[in-house]
Amino acid sequence: MPKVRGPVKRIRAAARSLAATVQYPYRRLRDPPRSGTAVRPVATARGPDAPRRADARARHGQRGRPLRITALTPQERRPERFNLFVDGEFRCGLAAEIAYAEGLHVGREVSEALLRDLERKDQLWQAREVAFHLLSHRSRTAAELRRRLRRKAFADDVIEECVAHLTERGFVDDEAFAAAFVRDRLRSRPRGVRRLVDELRERGVAPDLAEGIVERTLADEGASELDLAREVAAKWARRTLGSGERRRSDPWEQRRRLYGYLSRRGFGSDVVHTVLEEVLGRPD
């Protein structure tokens, strides 16, 4: 079979030309530049690590002239936000309320300091939006909000300012959260004092505040730890010892199981022993 030389030669020549262009990022040359030859570089493709707005800032800084807003357009999928363009380059997204409050409009001159301030205000606005979305599902402690906002990669100073803003306006209240949490537990899933305090601490409530809230809520509800343990043990006995055959099983095994059940729910040993005697009696 005869060899096809023409296409192969053209492909090899194109490959050599491309390699020379990549190796020497200048205007396309037939041969690589010789040592000492003056050449004029050309702009290369911008990658994700070199955004256009960084180039724009450098150009404006070199020219020494002010920046100017050239476009302020609503975003297609989020009409409550605008895209801000400065001197023809996209700068950032902004909440509409920030743009209106700052009086932004096409043609206005802006400084780099003002643009940075706008970007930070928008970060704070976005953090508040995330926080309000979380609070719409259930109330949360300040510590829980901080953890969730860090997952969204917000800066620490933005998170602290956001949480402080919500706390000042009553949207975040650790004490109210703790009281509501304990009341819910007492009515739906009774727990011992130790377990209630531990669950509040896991959610970011300070230890002293957690202990005080548990004691005060028990008093307000007219409940005691012994009453709660009796309620829990009674449910366990109906579920576990419902049949006569089960009641005739090993009494020491029954005591061991009920003791572990109550202890895992945070009831103290004195309370547990009292309830064991009431529900199962003394083994022979």
C-alpha positions, -999 to +999 in steps of 0.1 A: +000+000+000+016+033-010+025+057+018+005+090+022+032+116+027+014+148+020-011+149+050+015+135+074+039+163+065+012+190+070+002+175+104+038+175+116+043+211+104+012+222+122+023+204+154+057+221+153+041+255+148+017+250+177+045+238+200+065+269+191+035+292+198+029+276+232+066+276+242+070+312+232+039+332+241+046+360+216+029+369+183+031+339+161+065+335+146+078+312+119+108+304+140+115+308+178+130+342+186+168+344+185+188+355+215+186+393+218+157+397+194+131+422+205+096+408+204+063+422+215+042+399+238+005+395+233-023+389+258-029+353+267-061+336+277-074+345+311-078+317+336-099+314+367-070+326+388-067+358+369-102+374+367-109+403+345-117+427+373-082+422+387-068+433+353-092+462+353-081+474+387-045+473+376-053+493+345-073+519+363-046+522+390-019+528+363-040+554+345-049+572+377-084+580+366-116+573+386-137+542+382-172+545+368-203+523+369-211+512+333-240+487+340-262+476+368-284+447+356-308+423+375-297+387+376-318+364+356-324+337+382-323+360+413-340+393+404-335+406+440-298+409+431-279+430+406-247+425+386-224+455+389-201+464+360-173+489+364-157+504+333-171+475+312-158+448+335-180+426+359-171+435+395-195+417+418-231+408+425-251+430+449-284+428+467-309+452+453-315+468+487-278+476+490-277+492+455-308+513+463-295+523+497-261+534+483-277+553+454-258+533+427-266+542+391-249+540+357-224+567+352-216+572+389-179+575+398-168+551+425-136+544+444-119+511+451-125+516+488-163+520+481-164+489+460-147+469+487-172+482+512-201+472+489-187+437+486-185+433+523-220+446+528-232+421+503-214+393+521-232+403+553-265+404+534-260+369+521-250+356+556-282+371+570-303+355+542-288+321+550-294+326+588-331+336+582-336+305+561-322+283+589-343+301+615-374+297+594-373+259+600-366+260+638-350+283+664-312+279+668-285+290+692-258+315+683-233+286+682-254+266+658-257+295+635-220+301+635-213+265+626-237+265+597-224+298+584-188+285+585-199+256+563-210+282+537-174+296+538-184+331+552-155+350+568-154+350+606-159+387+610-190+386+587-204+357+608-198+375+641-214+407+628-244+387+614-250+368+646-247+400+667-272+417+644-297+389+648-292+386+686-297+424+691-331+421+673-342+390+692-340+365+663-314+346+682-319+340+720-300+311+737-321+314+768-355+313+750-342+284+729-331+264+759-364+268+777-384+258+747-361+228+741-365+215+776-403+220+776-405+200+743-384+172+758-405+170+790-437+167+770-426+144+742-394+125+752-387+128+789-351+128+799-331+132+831-315+164+842-280+153+832-291+143+797-310+176+792-280+197+802-257+177+779-281+181+750-282+219+755-244+221+758-241+202+725-262+229+709-239+257+722-257+268+753-233+278+781-232+251+809-243+275+837-272+287+816-282+252+807-283+240+843-303+270+854-328+267+825-334+230+832-341+235+869-363+265+863-383+248+835-389+217+857-402+239+884-424+259+860-439+226+846-444+212+881-423+181+873-395+164+890-368+140+878-384+112+898-418+117+881-401+118+847-383+085+854-415+069+865-431+079+833-403+065+812-401+033+832-439+027+829-437+030+791-407+006+791-426-020+812-457-019+790-436-024+759-411-050+773-431-068+799-465-068+783-470-106+783-472-128+814-444-150+800-420-120+799-429-110+834-419-145+846-384-141+830-352-136+850-359-106+874-322-097+876-321-095+838-351-072+839-335-050+865-303-048+844-321-038+813-343-012+829-313+003+848-294+007+816-325+022+798-330+049+825-293+056+829-289+062+791-316+088+794-297+108+820-315+099+852-294+098+884-286+065+901-307+073+932-337+080+910-331+049+890-329+026+921-361+041+934-380+034+902-366-001+899-381-009+933-415+006+923-417-011+889-400-044+894-400-048+931-372-066+950-359-098+934-360-129+955 
